[in-house]
């Protein structure tokens, strides 16, 4: 069964100058066969359907065309100018979307009967609304508006309101008022005695401080025995003097002091009692106080390790070394679904590195070499990866590069784990498409890998393939 690749190059609506002329949708595509070779200068058969509502919605318009590809495999048609199978292109209500274009192609339709190969369905976004703007043509004349005219108001006459204009007039005519009834209060409990006490209350009071006479300190203070409850602490007043015994220092002679001053060797001089502190570094803990009973103990603190499929370091872990602390991550989504490898000019860059981490050097070599070979200033695979900046968890990562041939195969081998983590973190799965590596084959070709079956092959640097950037940590 043939695999047909169609790349939509441009889609836009056109409208002729006269309102009675039909609108058309221009559509271009590049046709390739199962071997990824261009189908050039050949008549093909195409069926185009406009689907309404969803990618599997009903077809509101279907037509067929028999265009011929040019020498570059490019085919150009105008949807709305083909052989109508069903519906009418001019009556499509573009406001009642969304709408999708479904293209079916048979590159060998001129022989053996027409057998269409479905190449894809794509949503029409903002472009069709250029057609919807034609509704403005249906205004046959201007819109007349009459503003209300308010006359002058004689404020001295007031405003007259009749009884019939008031729906709830009974609120005004029923004007009887019921006086409130006051019940007895707490004040009813006040007696004549209470009132008398209140009238005789003490409004102010003058305080007189006591006067202490002078004290003759020479006579002292007399305290009798009966005034002391624990007198026994004073009556037992015998004191025993301490007895000092001979210490070790008493045996040190003048000769001993002389000998101490003449010591030689390590650690024989005066000591100031200071100590050298031990500070813990990265991933290290220090305990103890440096004594015989509590010596210093140094322990390593476990470092963070990673596994393939972890979401970390700005992307998804695709490979780790034997320590589990270092490795490679790939971005959680493709950076492009179709970009060329070279910068516009064929030539050898000598970026032949392969293996883990070699893609970073390849990327730097390619950028420098393409400047010398010829850079037209357009985007390409290595330029897109080199300029990528990803922010995850509040941290930005800007050291991405195009993977080498082996690094690209690592992604393919762990594709299931990477896809699951990517989707759960807002990314996307790998496409069933060719992906570029940074490893060069020669002047015209570079290595790529088809993520449908994992086959790696050398392809022309001018081809437009998918890109997934990686970085080391």
C-alpha positions in Angstrom: 0.0 0.0 0.0 1.4 3.4 -0.9 2.1 6.0 1.7 1.3 9.5 0.3 2.7 12.6 2.1 0.9 15.9 1.4 2.3 19.1 2.8 -0.1 22.0 2.6 1.8 25.0 1.5 -0.9 27.7 1.3 -4.6 28.0 1.6 -6.5 31.3 1.1 -9.8 32.5 -0.2 -10.2 34.6 -3.3 -13.2 36.7 -4.5 -13.7 38.2 -7.9 -14.6 41.8 -8.4 -18.2 41.1 -9.5 -20.7 39.8 -7.0 -22.0 37.2 -9.4 -18.6 35.5 -9.8 -18.0 32.3 -7.6 -15.7 32.3 -4.6 -12.8 29.8 -4.6 -10.4 28.4 -2.1 -6.8 28.1 -3.3 -5.0 24.9 -2.2 -1.4 23.8 -2.7 0.3 20.5 -1.8 3.5 18.6 -2.4 3.0 15.0 -3.4 5.4 12.2 -2.4 5.2 8.4 -3.0 5.8 5.6 -0.5 9.6 6.0 -1.0 9.4 9.7 0.0 10.2 10.6 -3.6 8.5 13.6 -5.3 5.7 12.7 -7.8 6.7 15.2 -10.6 5.1 16.2 -13.9 2.3 13.6 -13.4 -1.5 13.8 -13.6 -3.2 12.8 -10.4 -6.7 12.5 -9.1 -8.0 14.4 -6.0 -11.3 14.5 -4.1 -11.8 17.5 -1.8 -14.5 17.5 0.9 -15.6 20.4 3.2 -16.7 18.9 6.5 -18.9 20.7 9.0 -18.8 20.5 12.8 -15.8 18.2 13.5 -13.0 16.2 11.8 -15.6 13.4 11.2 -18.5 15.7 10.5 -20.9 15.6 7.5 -19.7 16.8 4.1 -21.5 20.0 3.0 -19.5 20.1 -0.3 -17.6 17.5 -2.3 -15.8 17.9 -5.7 -13.1 16.1 -7.7 -10.2 17.5 -9.7 -7.4 16.1 -12.0 -4.4 18.4 -11.6 -0.8 17.8 -12.8 2.2 18.2 -10.4 5.1 20.3 -11.5 8.8 19.5 -11.5 8.9 20.0 -7.7 5.9 17.7 -7.0 3.7 20.8 -6.3 0.1 20.7 -7.2 -2.2 23.8 -7.1 -6.0 23.7 -7.3 -8.9 26.0 -6.6 -11.6 24.4 -4.4 -14.9 25.4 -5.9 -13.8 25.1 -9.5 -13.8 21.3 -9.7 -16.4 18.7 -10.7 -19.1 19.0 -8.1 -20.1 15.7 -6.5 -22.5 17.1 -3.9 -23.4 20.5 -2.3 -22.7 24.0 -3.5 -19.6 25.9 -2.5 -21.3 29.4 -2.8 -24.0 28.4 -0.3 -21.7 27.3 2.5 -22.6 29.2 5.7 -19.1 30.0 7.0 -20.5 31.3 10.3 -21.9 27.9 11.2 -18.5 26.3 11.8 -16.1 24.9 12.5 -15.2 23.6 9.0 -12.5 21.1 8.0 -10.9 20.3 4.6 -10.5 16.5 3.9 -8.2 15.7 1.0 -8.1 12.3 -0.8 -5.4 11.7 -3.5 -4.6 9.0 -6.0 -1.2 9.7 -7.7 -1.8 6.9 -10.3 -5.5 7.7 -11.0 -4.9 7.6 -14.8 -4.2 3.9 -14.7 -6.0 1.0 -13.0 -9.0 2.9 -11.8 -9.2 5.7 -9.2 -8.3 4.6 -5.6 -8.1 7.5 -3.2 -5.6 7.6 -0.4 -6.8 9.7 2.6 -3.9 12.0 3.4 -5.4 14.1 6.1 -8.0 16.4 7.5 -7.2 20.0 8.6 -9.4 22.6 10.3 -10.1 25.9 8.6 -9.4 28.6 11.1 -9.7 32.4 10.4 -9.2 32.3 6.6 -12.8 31.4 5.6 -14.3 34.4 7.2 -13.0 36.5 4.4 -15.9 34.9 2.5 -18.3 35.7 5.2 -17.5 39.4 4.8 -19.6 39.3 1.6 -22.8 39.6 3.7 -22.1 43.3 3.8 -23.0 43.4 0.1 -26.6 42.6 0.9 -27.2 46.1 2.4 -29.2 47.7 -0.4 -29.5 51.1 1.3 -28.4 53.1 4.3 -30.0 52.8 7.8 -32.3 55.7 8.7 -32.5 56.6 12.3 -34.8 59.2 13.9 -33.6 60.7 17.1 -36.4 61.6 19.6 -37.0 65.3 20.1 -37.6 66.5 23.7 -39.4 69.8 24.1 -38.5 72.5 26.7 -39.9 71.9 30.2 -41.5 74.7 32.2 -40.1 73.8 35.7 -42.4 76.4 37.3 -45.5 74.5 36.5 -44.4 71.2 38.1 -45.4 67.8 37.0 -49.0 66.6 37.0 -49.8 63.1 38.1 -53.4 61.9 38.2 -55.0 59.2 40.4 -55.3 56.8 37.5 -51.5 56.9 37.0 -50.8 55.5 40.5 -51.4 51.7 40.8 -50.9 51.4 44.6 -52.9 54.5 45.7 -54.2 52.7 48.7 -50.9 53.2 50.4 -51.7 57.0 50.5 -55.5 56.9 51.2 -55.3 54.6 54.2 -53.6 57.1 56.4 -54.7 56.0 59.9 -51.9 55.9 62.5 -51.6 53.6 65.5 -49.8 55.1 68.4 -47.1 52.9 70.0 -47.7 51.3 73.4 -44.8 51.5 75.9 -44.5 48.7 78.4 -42.9 49.1 81.9 -39.1 49.5 82.1 -36.4 48.5 84.6 -36.8 52.0 86.2 -40.0 50.8 87.9 -37.9 48.9 90.5 -36.3 52.1 91.9 -37.5 52.8 95.5 -37.5 56.0 97.6 -34.5 54.6 99.6 -32.6 54.2 96.4 -33.2 57.8 95.4 -32.2 59.0 98.9 -28.9 57.0 98.7 -28.2 58.5 95.3 -28.8 62.1 96.5 -26.4 61.4 99.5 -23.6 59.9 97.4 -20.0 60.8 98.2 -18.7 63.0 95.4 -15.1 63.4 96.6 -12.7 62.2 99.3 -9.5 63.7 100.7 -6.8 61.3 101.8 -4.3 62.2 104.6 -0.9 60.4 104.4 0.5 59.1 107.7 3.5 61.0 109.2 6.5 58.9 110.3 8.8 60.4 112.9 12.6 60.6 112.7 14.6 57.4 113.4 17.7 57.5 115.6 19.8 55.1 113.7 22.4 55.0 116.4 20.1 53.1 118.7 19.5 50.3 116.2 16.3 48.1 116.0 15.4 45.8 118.8 14.2 42.3 117.9 13.3 39.9 120.7 13.9 36.1 120.6 10.1 35.5 120.4 9.9 37.4 117.1 12.3 34.9 115.3 10.6 31.5 114.5 13.7 29.7 113.3 16.2 30.8 115.9 18.2 27.6 115.8 19.9 28.7 112.6 21.6 31.4 114.6 22.3 29.6 117.8 24.3 26.8 116.1 27.1 29.1 115.0 30.2 26.8 115.1 32.3 27.0 111.9 34.7 24.3 110.6 37.6 25.7 108.6 38.5 23.9 105.3 41.7 21.7 105.1 43.7 22.0 101.9 45.6 18.9 100.7 48.8 18.8 98.6 48.1 19.1 94.8 50.1 17.8 91.8 51.5 21.3 91.2 53.3 21.0 94.6 55.7 18.5 93.1 56.8 20.7 90.1 60.3 21.9 90.7 62.4 24.6 88.9 64.1 21.8 86.9 60.8 20.6 85.7 59.9 24.0 84.4 63.3 24.3 82.6 62.8 20.9 80.9 59.3 21.9 79.8 60.6 25.0 78.1 63.2 22.9 76.1 60.7 20.4 74.6 61.1 19.6 70.9 58.8 17.9 68.3 55.3 18.3 67.1 52.6 20.1 69.3 55.1 20.9 72.1 54.7 24.7 72.2 52.2 26.8 74.0 48.6 26.1 73.2 45.9 28.8 73.1 42.9 26.3 73.4 41.4 27.2 70.0 40.2 24.5 67.6 39.6 24.1 63.8 36.0 24.0 62.9 34.7 21.7 60.1 32.1 23.2 57.8 29.7 21.0 55.9 29.9 21.3 52.1 27.3 20.4 49.4 25.5 17.1 50.2 27.6 16.6 53.4 26.5 16.8 57.1 28.8 17.2 60.1 27.8 16.2 63.7 29.7 16.1 67.0 31.7 18.7 68.9 35.3 17.4 68.2 36.0 15.8 71.6 36.9 12.3 72.6 33.4 11.6 73.9 31.7 13.4 70.9 34.0 13.3 67.9 33.2 14.9 64.5 31.2 12.6 62.2 31.0 13.4 58.5 28.2 11.8 56.4 27.2 12.2 52.8 23.6 13.3 52.1 21.9 11.4 49.3 21.8 13.4 46.0 18.7 13.6 43.7 18.5 10.7 41.2 16.3 10.5 38.1 14.7 7.8 36.0 13.7 7.7 32.3 10.2 9.2 32.0 10.6 11.7 34.9 9.4 15.2 34.2 12.4 17.3 35.4 15.2 19.6 34.3 12.9 21.5 31.9 11.7 18.4 30.0 11.3 14.6 30.1 14.3 12.4 31.2 15.2 10.2 28.2 18.5 8.8 29.4 20.6 8.7 32.7 24.2 7.7 33.5 25.1 5.0 36.1 24.8 7.5 39.0 21.3 8.4 38.1 22.2 12.1 38.8 23.1 13.1 35.2 21.7 12.5 31.8 19.6 13.9 29.0 16.1 15.3 28.7 14.0 16.1 25.6 11.4 18.8 25.2 7.8 17.9 26.0 6.7 18.8 22.5 8.0 19.1 18.9 9.7 22.5 18.0 8.5 22.1 14.4 6.6 19.7 12.2 8.6 20.5 9.1 11.9 22.4 8.7 15.0 21.9 6.6 18.4 20.8 8.0 20.7 23.2 6.0 20.8 27.0 5.9 20.1 27.3 2.2 23.4 26.0 0.8 24.7 22.4 0.4 28.2 21.7 1.8 30.1 19.6 4.4 29.9 20.9 8.0 31.9 17.9 9.4 29.4 17.5 12.2 29.9 13.8 12.4 29.7 13.3 16.2 27.5 10.4 17.6 26.6 9.2 21.0 25.4 10.8 24.3 26.1 14.5 24.6 27.7 14.7 21.1 24.7 16.5 19.7 25.7 19.7 21.6 29.0 19.9 19.8 27.4 19.0 16.5 25.0 21.9 16.8 27.8 24.4 17.5 29.8 23.1 14.5 26.9 23.2 12.1 26.0 26.8 13.0 29.6 28.0 12.5 30.1 26.0 9.3 26.8 27.1 7.7 27.9 30.7 8.1 31.0 29.9 6.0 29.1 27.7 3.5 26.2 30.1 3.0 23.4 31.1 5.3 20.3 32.6 3.7 19.0 33.8 7.1 16.0 31.5 7.2 15.1 29.1 9.9 16.6 25.6 10.1 16.7 22.6 12.5 19.9 23.6 14.5 18.9 27.2 14.6 15.5 26.5 16.1 17.0 24.2 18.8 19.8 26.6 19.6 17.4 29.5 20.2 14.8 27.5 22.2 14.0 28.7 25.8 11.7 26.6 28.0 10.4 27.7 31.4 9.2 25.0 33.8 8.6 25.4 37.5 9.7 29.0 37.5 13.1 28.2 36.0 14.2 28.9 32.4 16.4 26.5 30.4 18.2 27.8 27.3 20.9 25.3 26.5 19.0 23.1 24.0 20.5 21.4 20.9 19.6 19.1 18.0 20.2 15.5 19.1 22.9 13.3 17.5 21.9 10.1 15.6 22.3 7.9 18.8 20.5 10.5 21.0 17.6 10.6 18.5 17.4 6.8 18.7 17.3 7.0 22.6 14.1 9.1 22.2 12.6 6.5 19.9 13.4 3.6 22.2 11.7 5.3 25.2 8.9 6.9 23.1 6.1 5.3 25.1 7.3 6.6 28.5 8.1 10.0 27.0 4.7 10.3 25.3 2.8 9.5 28.5 4.8 12.0 30.6 4.5 14.7 27.9 0.7 14.5 27.5 0.2 14.5 31.3 2.3 17.7 31.6 0.7 19.7 28.8 3.0 18.5 26.0 2.4 16.2 22.9 3.3 12.8 21.6 5.9 12.1 18.9 4.4 12.3 15.4 4.6 9.4 13.0 7.1 11.3 10.8 10.8 11.7 10.1 12.9 13.6 12.7 16.2 15.3 12.0 19.5 14.4 13.9 22.6 16.7 14.1 24.9 13.9 12.7 25.9 14.6 9.1 26.2 12.0 6.3 28.0 14.1 3.8 27.7 17.2 1.6 24.1 16.7 0.7 22.6 14.4 3.3 22.2 14.2 7.1 20.9 11.3 9.4 17.2 11.2 10.3 14.9 8.6 11.9 11.3 7.6 11.0 9.3 7.3 14.2 6.8 5.0 12.6 9.2 2.0 12.5 12.5 3.4 13.9 14.5 3.1 10.7 17.4 5.6 10.4 18.5 6.8 7.0 20.4 9.6 5.3 18.2 12.2 3.6 18.7 15.4 1.6 19.4 18.4 3.9 16.7 20.4 2.0 13.9 18.1 3.2 11.4 19.5 5.8 11.2 17.0 8.8 10.1 17.3 12.4 12.4 18.5 15.2 12.6 17.6 19.0 15.3 19.4 21.0 17.2 17.9 23.9 19.6 19.2 26.7 22.0 17.7 29.1 21.9 17.9 32.9 
